[in-house]
Amino acid sequence: MGKIIFYEDRNFQGRSYDCMSDCSDISSYLSRVGSIRVDSGCFMVYERNSFMGNQFFLRRGEYHDMQRMMSMGMMFDTIRSCRMIPSYRGSYRMRIYERDNFGGQMYELMDDCDNIMERFRMSDCQSCHVMDGHWLMFEQAHYRGRMVYFRPGEYKSFRDMGYSNMRFMSMRRITDMC
């Protein structure tokens, strides 16, 4: 079970909201998020309500202010929703596809991939099927740039999911003890 606490102001000041599961609209509890404390578990935080927009992965720790979080790679300054990532201790397996609807080249991953271009000579990834585990996919090689969380399921078209301007170039398993 995870627990994340959102504070309106920096340095854990102002009103707060404790959350122990998914929350699709943090703005109904707080007017803004200035700092965050993750007491246990791992969470994805989202720029917009209903788990939409840019995402950022948070593990247990203290995040004193939004400006510092942006220097850690978070590419937005507003948090409106969060999703708890469940603990997982099994094997990891995901198939990535060059085109929508599982078309084109296909490669199966069971471990992290820091660069699909170098490893598979694959220039684009437009769909995937996550069979086991929880994964983060990044728009740049070496786990940089914007990220997206994928849990087990079929993702037939990243474009239809709203990621038409992103090219996923690296993938990492979420192996933290969430």
C-alpha positions as CSV (number, residue, x, y, z in Angstrom):
1,M,0.0,0.0,0.0
2,G,1.4,3.4,-0.9
3,K,0.9,6.8,0.6
4,I,1.6,10.2,-1.0
5,I,0.9,13.6,0.6
6,F,0.5,16.7,-1.5
7,Y,1.1,20.2,0.0
8,E,-0.1,23.5,-1.4
9,D,3.2,25.3,-0.6
10,R,6.9,24.5,-0.8
11,N,8.7,22.8,2.0
12,F,5.5,20.9,3.1
13,Q,3.6,24.0,4.2
14,G,0.0,24.9,3.8
15,R,-3.0,22.7,3.4
16,S,-2.3,19.0,2.6
17,Y,-4.0,16.1,1.0
18,D,-3.2,12.5,1.9
19,C,-3.7,9.9,-0.9
20,M,-3.4,6.1,-0.7
21,S,-4.7,5.2,-4.2
22,D,-5.4,6.7,-7.6
23,C,-6.8,10.3,-7.6
24,S,-8.2,11.7,-10.8
25,D,-8.6,15.3,-9.6
26,I,-6.3,16.6,-6.9
27,S,-7.6,20.2,-7.6
28,S,-10.8,19.3,-5.8
29,Y,-8.7,19.0,-2.6
30,L,-6.0,21.6,-3.1
31,S,-5.7,24.7,-5.3
32,R,-2.1,23.9,-6.2
33,V,0.7,21.5,-5.4
34,G,3.9,23.1,-4.1
35,S,5.6,20.0,-2.5
36,I,5.1,16.3,-2.2
37,R,6.1,13.6,0.3
38,V,5.9,10.0,-0.7
39,D,5.8,8.0,2.5
40,S,5.5,4.6,0.9
41,G,5.1,3.1,-2.6
42,C,5.6,4.6,-6.0
43,F,3.3,7.0,-7.9
44,M,3.0,8.6,-11.3
45,V,1.9,12.2,-11.1
46,Y,0.1,13.8,-14.1
47,E,-0.1,17.3,-15.4
48,R,-3.9,17.2,-16.0
49,N,-6.9,15.6,-14.4
50,S,-7.9,12.0,-15.2
51,F,-4.3,10.8,-15.6
52,M,-3.7,12.9,-18.7
53,G,-0.9,15.0,-20.0
54,N,2.8,14.8,-19.1
55,Q,3.7,12.3,-16.4
56,F,6.5,11.9,-13.8
57,F,7.6,8.9,-11.7
58,L,8.0,9.4,-7.9
59,R,9.4,6.9,-5.5
60,R,9.6,7.2,-1.7
61,G,11.1,10.5,-0.7
62,E,10.6,14.2,-0.1
63,Y,10.1,16.6,-3.0
64,H,10.4,20.1,-1.4
65,D,9.3,22.2,-4.3
66,M,8.1,22.1,-7.8
67,Q,11.1,24.0,-9.2
68,R,13.4,21.4,-7.9
69,M,11.3,18.7,-9.4
70,M,11.6,20.4,-12.7
71,S,15.3,20.3,-12.4
72,M,15.1,16.5,-11.8
73,G,13.4,16.1,-15.2
74,M,9.7,16.8,-14.6
75,M,8.6,18.8,-17.6
76,F,5.5,20.5,-16.1
77,D,4.7,22.7,-13.2
78,T,1.2,21.7,-12.3
79,I,0.0,18.4,-10.8
80,R,-3.7,17.5,-11.2
81,S,-3.9,13.7,-10.7
82,C,-1.8,10.7,-9.5
83,R,-1.8,7.0,-10.0
84,M,-0.4,4.5,-7.5
85,I,1.9,1.9,-9.0
86,P,1.3,-1.5,-7.4
87,S,4.2,-3.6,-6.0
88,Y,5.3,-6.2,-8.5
89,R,7.9,-9.0,-8.0
90,G,7.4,-11.2,-11.0
91,S,9.0,-11.4,-14.4
92,Y,8.9,-8.6,-16.9
93,R,7.8,-9.0,-20.6
94,M,6.7,-6.5,-23.2
95,R,6.5,-6.5,-27.0
96,I,7.2,-3.3,-28.9
97,Y,6.0,-2.7,-32.4
98,E,7.2,-0.3,-35.1
99,R,3.7,0.7,-36.2
100,D,0.1,1.1,-34.9
101,N,-2.0,-2.0,-34.3
102,F,1.0,-4.2,-33.6
103,G,2.4,-3.8,-37.1
104,G,5.9,-3.7,-38.5
105,Q,8.9,-5.0,-36.7
106,M,8.3,-6.6,-33.3
107,Y,10.8,-7.1,-30.5
108,E,10.3,-8.6,-27.1
109,L,11.8,-7.1,-24.0
110,M,12.4,-8.8,-20.7
111,D,14.8,-6.2,-19.4
112,D,15.6,-2.5,-19.7
113,C,16.5,-1.1,-23.1
114,D,18.4,2.2,-23.1
115,N,18.2,2.7,-26.9
116,I,15.9,0.9,-29.3
117,M,17.7,2.3,-32.3
118,E,21.1,0.8,-31.3
119,R,19.7,-2.4,-29.8
120,F,17.1,-3.3,-32.5
121,R,17.8,-0.9,-35.4
122,M,14.2,0.2,-34.8
123,S,13.6,3.9,-35.5
124,D,10.1,4.2,-34.1
125,C,7.7,2.5,-31.6
126,Q,4.0,3.1,-32.1
127,S,2.3,0.3,-30.2
128,C,3.1,-2.3,-27.5
129,H,1.7,-5.2,-25.5
130,V,2.8,-5.3,-21.9
131,M,2.4,-8.9,-20.8
132,D,4.2,-8.8,-17.4
133,G,5.3,-6.0,-15.1
134,H,5.1,-2.3,-15.1
135,W,7.2,-0.2,-17.4
136,L,8.2,3.4,-18.1
137,M,8.8,4.4,-21.7
138,F,10.9,7.5,-22.6
139,E,10.9,9.8,-25.6
140,Q,14.7,9.8,-25.7
141,A,17.5,7.2,-25.5
142,H,19.1,6.6,-22.1
143,Y,15.8,7.1,-20.2
144,R,15.6,10.9,-20.8
145,G,12.8,13.2,-21.8
146,R,9.1,12.8,-21.2
147,M,8.0,9.5,-19.8
148,V,4.8,7.4,-19.9
149,Y,3.7,4.6,-17.5
150,F,2.5,1.4,-19.0
151,R,0.9,-1.4,-16.9
152,P,-0.1,-4.8,-18.3
153,G,-2.4,-4.5,-21.3
154,E,-2.5,-3.9,-25.1
155,Y,-1.7,-0.4,-26.4
156,K,-2.7,-0.5,-30.1
157,S,-1.9,3.1,-31.0
158,F,0.2,5.6,-29.1
159,R,-1.2,8.3,-31.5
160,D,-4.8,7.5,-30.4
161,M,-3.7,7.7,-26.8
162,G,-2.5,11.3,-27.4
163,Y,1.2,10.7,-27.9
164,S,1.3,11.5,-31.6
165,N,4.3,13.9,-31.1
166,M,6.3,11.4,-29.1
167,R,8.8,8.8,-30.3
168,F,9.6,6.3,-27.6
169,M,13.3,5.5,-27.7
170,S,14.0,3.7,-24.4
171,M,12.1,1.5,-21.9
172,R,12.7,0.7,-18.2
173,R,11.1,-1.8,-15.9
174,I,9.7,-0.3,-12.6
175,T,11.6,-2.6,-10.2
176,D,11.5,-0.3,-7.2
177,M,9.8,-1.9,-4.2
178,C,6.7,0.1,-4.7
